[in-house]
Amino acid sequence: MKIVFLGGGNMANALIGGMLKQGFAAGDIDVIDPGADARSKLTAAYGVTCHDSAASAPASPDILVLAVKPQQMKEAVAPLVGKLGEAVVISIAAGLDMTTLSRWLGGHRQIVRCMPNTPALIGAGITGLCALPEVSANQRAAADRVLRAVGTTVWIEDEAKIDGVTAISGSGPAYVFLFIEALQQAAADLGFTPEQGHLLAIETIQGAAALAAQSTEPASVLRERVTSKGGTTAAALSVMAERGVKEGIVAGCMAAAARGQELGKILGAD
């Protein structure tokens, strides 16, 4: 199976590293990137073949992964038009819908759109995927195998919901980091050292997430079990409710989804 990456940035690095750990062969992976430094790092780290342009890269690969910034995508894919054969194109570019990508790729229709998140950099990501009808079952399986190299995958049949995936899991790490910041600030205000505050916050987040992942009960029930009437947790949650913490998070997710739709329209306008 020949796999070509267009772009050799952080997410491409994460995917390639994860793929090699999952049994993909370095000799089957090529990367197109104009940056000499990026190419040398990829070759040194993974032993993959790198190219400074599409001209020297293999034509008609089995898989083409689009890993360049959305704003650069139209120009970046132009040299590939007519050279894709039956390749399944996997796009990890936020905001760009498959209709736009198909148009920029000269009508190519074997496209899978993905939304990974940054924990993929350590193999702990979650990726939402959707595909055009022309993508075969085998091609879907191949795309799934690539993204599972850096974490869990979930298939979404309605592309319109990908903006929701972006809002929940794509942007979600930033929400968690904000909560960690808040816990660390509270720890500092209570007199703990930065090291102690960091440890208390991180271990609490990791432990609670692990408990929720292993439990068959909803998060609301787990929350209620920690909350004794008139206790410390109840006092904290009461203040958070007064400040609209939960509602603010939900509203923020809605804003992220709406912005994703706006960006998609802007990026696909030409």
C-alpha positions as CSV (number, residue, x, y, z in Angstrom):
1,M,0.0,0.0,0.0
2,K,1.5,3.3,-1.1
3,I,0.6,6.3,1.1
4,V,1.5,9.9,0.3
5,F,1.3,12.8,2.8
6,L,0.9,16.3,1.4
7,G,2.4,18.3,4.2
8,G,4.9,17.2,6.9
9,G,3.8,19.2,10.0
10,N,2.9,18.1,13.5
11,M,-0.2,16.1,12.7
12,A,1.6,14.3,9.8
13,N,4.4,13.5,12.1
14,A,2.0,12.1,14.7
15,L,0.2,10.0,12.1
16,I,3.4,8.7,10.5
17,G,4.9,7.8,13.9
18,G,1.7,6.1,15.0
19,M,1.4,4.2,11.7
20,L,4.9,2.8,11.9
21,K,4.2,1.6,15.5
22,Q,1.1,-0.1,14.1
23,G,3.0,-2.1,11.4
24,F,3.0,0.2,8.4
25,A,6.3,0.1,6.5
26,A,8.4,3.3,6.2
27,G,9.1,2.3,2.6
28,D,5.4,2.6,1.8
29,I,5.2,6.2,3.0
30,D,6.2,9.3,1.0
31,V,5.8,12.9,2.2
32,I,5.6,16.1,0.0
33,D,6.8,19.2,1.8
34,P,8.6,22.2,0.4
35,G,10.6,22.8,3.6
36,A,14.0,21.3,3.6
37,D,14.2,21.2,7.4
38,A,10.8,19.4,7.7
39,R,12.0,16.9,5.1
40,S,15.3,16.1,6.8
41,K,13.6,15.7,10.2
42,L,11.0,13.3,8.7
43,T,13.6,11.2,7.0
44,A,15.8,11.1,10.1
45,A,13.0,10.3,12.4
46,Y,11.0,7.8,10.4
47,G,13.0,6.7,7.4
48,V,10.3,7.8,5.0
49,T,10.9,9.2,1.5
50,C,10.4,12.9,1.2
51,H,9.9,15.2,-1.9
52,D,10.0,18.9,-2.3
53,S,7.1,18.9,-4.8
54,A,4.5,16.6,-6.2
55,A,6.5,16.3,-9.4
56,S,8.7,13.6,-7.9
57,A,6.2,11.9,-5.6
58,P,4.4,8.7,-6.6
59,A,1.3,9.1,-8.8
60,S,-1.9,7.2,-8.1
61,P,-1.1,6.2,-4.5
62,D,-3.5,4.1,-2.5
63,I,-3.9,6.8,0.0
64,L,-3.3,10.6,-0.1
65,V,-3.4,12.4,3.2
66,L,-4.0,16.1,2.9
67,A,-2.1,17.6,5.9
68,V,-1.6,21.2,4.9
69,K,-3.3,24.3,6.4
70,P,-6.8,24.9,4.9
71,Q,-5.8,28.3,3.6
72,Q,-3.0,26.7,1.6
73,M,-5.0,23.7,0.4
74,K,-6.2,24.9,-3.0
75,E,-2.7,25.8,-4.2
76,A,-1.1,22.8,-2.6
77,V,-3.4,20.2,-4.3
78,A,-3.4,21.8,-7.8
79,P,-0.3,19.8,-9.0
80,L,-2.1,16.6,-8.0
81,V,-5.1,17.0,-10.2
82,G,-5.3,14.2,-12.7
83,K,-2.6,12.2,-10.9
84,L,-4.7,10.5,-8.2
85,G,-6.1,7.5,-10.0
86,E,-8.3,5.6,-7.5
87,A,-6.6,7.0,-4.4
88,V,-8.7,7.6,-1.3
89,V,-8.0,11.2,-0.2
90,I,-8.0,11.7,3.5
91,S,-8.3,15.4,4.5
92,I,-7.4,16.4,8.1
93,A,-7.9,20.1,7.2
94,A,-10.5,21.8,9.4
95,G,-13.4,23.6,7.8
96,L,-12.9,22.4,4.2
97,D,-16.0,20.4,3.1
98,M,-15.7,17.5,0.7
99,T,-17.6,19.2,-2.1
100,T,-14.9,22.0,-2.1
101,L,-12.1,19.5,-1.9
102,S,-13.6,17.5,-4.8
103,R,-13.8,20.6,-6.9
104,W,-10.2,21.6,-6.2
105,L,-9.1,18.0,-7.0
106,G,-10.7,18.1,-10.5
107,G,-13.8,16.2,-9.5
108,H,-12.1,13.4,-7.6
109,R,-14.8,11.8,-5.3
110,Q,-13.0,9.2,-3.2
111,I,-12.6,11.6,-0.3
112,V,-12.7,11.0,3.5
113,R,-12.9,14.1,5.7
114,C,-11.4,13.8,9.2
115,M,-11.2,15.9,12.3
116,P,-8.5,14.6,14.7
117,N,-7.5,16.5,17.8
118,T,-4.1,17.4,19.3
119,P,-3.9,14.4,21.8
120,A,-3.2,12.5,18.6
121,L,0.4,13.8,19.0
122,I,0.8,11.3,21.9
123,G,-1.4,8.6,20.4
124,A,-4.4,9.5,22.6
125,G,-6.6,11.3,20.0
126,I,-10.2,11.0,18.9
127,T,-11.0,11.5,15.2
128,G,-14.4,12.0,13.6
129,L,-14.6,10.8,10.0
130,C,-17.1,11.0,7.2
131,A,-16.9,9.9,3.5
132,L,-18.4,10.6,0.2
133,P,-20.6,7.8,-1.2
134,E,-18.0,6.9,-3.8
135,V,-15.5,5.7,-1.1
136,S,-15.6,1.9,-1.0
137,A,-15.8,-0.2,2.1
138,N,-12.1,-1.2,1.7
139,Q,-11.1,2.5,1.4
140,R,-13.1,3.4,4.5
141,A,-11.3,0.6,6.3
142,A,-7.9,1.9,5.1
143,A,-8.7,5.4,6.2
144,D,-9.9,4.1,9.6
145,R,-6.6,2.2,10.0
146,V,-4.6,5.3,9.3
147,L,-6.4,7.4,11.9
148,R,-6.6,4.7,14.5
149,A,-2.8,4.8,14.6
150,V,-3.2,7.9,16.7
151,G,-6.2,7.0,18.8
152,T,-9.9,6.2,18.6
153,T,-12.2,6.8,15.6
154,V,-15.9,7.5,15.2
155,W,-17.6,7.6,11.8
156,I,-20.2,10.3,11.1
157,E,-22.5,9.8,8.2
158,D,-23.7,13.4,8.0
159,E,-20.9,15.7,7.0
160,A,-22.7,18.7,8.5
161,K,-22.0,17.2,11.9
162,I,-18.3,17.4,11.4
163,D,-18.4,21.0,12.6
164,G,-19.9,19.6,15.8
165,V,-17.1,17.1,16.1
166,T,-14.7,20.1,15.7
167,A,-16.5,21.9,18.5
168,I,-16.5,19.0,20.9
169,S,-13.3,17.1,20.4
170,G,-11.3,19.2,18.0
171,S,-11.4,22.3,20.1
172,G,-12.2,20.3,23.3
173,P,-8.6,20.0,24.5
174,A,-8.5,23.8,24.9
175,Y,-11.5,23.7,27.2
176,V,-9.8,21.0,29.3
177,F,-6.6,23.0,29.4
178,L,-8.6,26.0,30.5
179,F,-10.1,24.0,33.4
180,I,-6.6,22.8,34.3
181,E,-5.4,26.4,34.4
182,A,-8.3,27.3,36.7
183,L,-7.5,24.4,39.1
184,Q,-3.8,25.4,39.1
185,Q,-4.8,29.1,39.8
186,A,-7.0,28.0,42.7
187,A,-4.2,25.8,44.0
188,A,-1.8,28.8,43.9
189,D,-4.3,31.0,45.6
190,L,-4.7,28.4,48.4
191,G,-0.9,28.5,48.9
192,F,0.3,25.4,47.0
193,T,3.5,25.5,45.0
194,P,3.3,25.4,41.2
195,E,4.6,21.8,41.2
196,Q,2.0,20.8,43.7
197,G,-0.8,22.6,41.9
198,H,0.2,21.0,38.6
199,L,0.2,17.5,40.1
200,L,-3.1,18.0,41.9
201,A,-4.8,19.3,38.8
202,I,-3.4,16.9,36.2
203,E,-3.9,13.7,38.3
204,T,-7.5,14.8,39.2
205,I,-8.4,15.3,35.5
206,Q,-6.8,12.0,34.4
207,G,-8.3,10.0,37.3
208,A,-11.8,11.5,36.8
209,A,-11.6,10.9,33.0
210,A,-10.5,7.3,33.6
211,L,-13.3,6.7,36.0
212,A,-15.9,8.1,33.6
213,A,-14.5,6.0,30.8
214,Q,-14.8,2.8,32.8
215,S,-18.2,3.5,34.2
216,T,-21.5,2.6,32.5
217,E,-23.2,5.4,34.3
218,P,-23.6,9.0,33.0
219,A,-21.3,11.7,34.1
220,S,-24.3,13.4,36.0
221,V,-24.6,10.4,38.2
222,L,-20.9,10.3,38.9
223,R,-21.0,14.0,39.8
224,E,-23.9,13.5,42.2
225,R,-22.0,10.7,44.0
226,V,-19.2,13.1,44.7
227,T,-21.5,15.8,45.9
228,S,-22.7,15.4,49.6
229,K,-25.5,17.7,50.6
230,G,-24.1,20.7,52.4
231,G,-20.5,19.6,51.7
232,T,-17.5,21.2,50.1
233,T,-18.3,19.9,46.6
234,A,-21.8,21.2,46.8
235,A,-20.4,24.6,47.8
236,A,-18.1,24.7,44.8
237,L,-20.8,23.5,42.3
238,S,-23.3,26.0,43.6
239,V,-20.9,28.9,42.9
240,M,-20.1,27.5,39.5
241,A,-23.8,27.2,38.7
242,E,-24.2,30.9,39.7
243,R,-21.4,31.8,37.4
244,G,-23.0,29.8,34.5
245,V,-20.0,27.5,34.1
246,K,-21.9,24.6,32.5
247,E,-24.0,26.8,30.3
248,G,-20.9,28.8,29.2
249,I,-19.2,25.6,28.1
250,V,-22.2,24.4,26.1
251,A,-22.6,27.9,24.5
252,G,-18.9,27.9,23.7
253,C,-19.2,24.6,21.9
254,M,-22.2,26.0,19.9
255,A,-20.1,29.0,19.0
256,A,-17.2,26.8,17.8
257,A,-19.6,24.8,15.6
258,A,-21.1,28.0,14.1
259,R,-17.6,29.4,13.4
260,G,-16.6,26.1,11.8
261,Q,-19.5,26.5,9.4
262,E,-18.6,30.1,8.7
263,L,-15.0,29.2,8.0
264,G,-16.1,26.4,5.6
265,K,-18.1,28.9,3.6
266,I,-15.2,31.4,3.5
267,L,-12.6,28.8,2.5
268,G,-14.8,27.2,-0.1
269,A,-15.9,30.4,-1.7
270,D,-13.4,30.3,-4.6
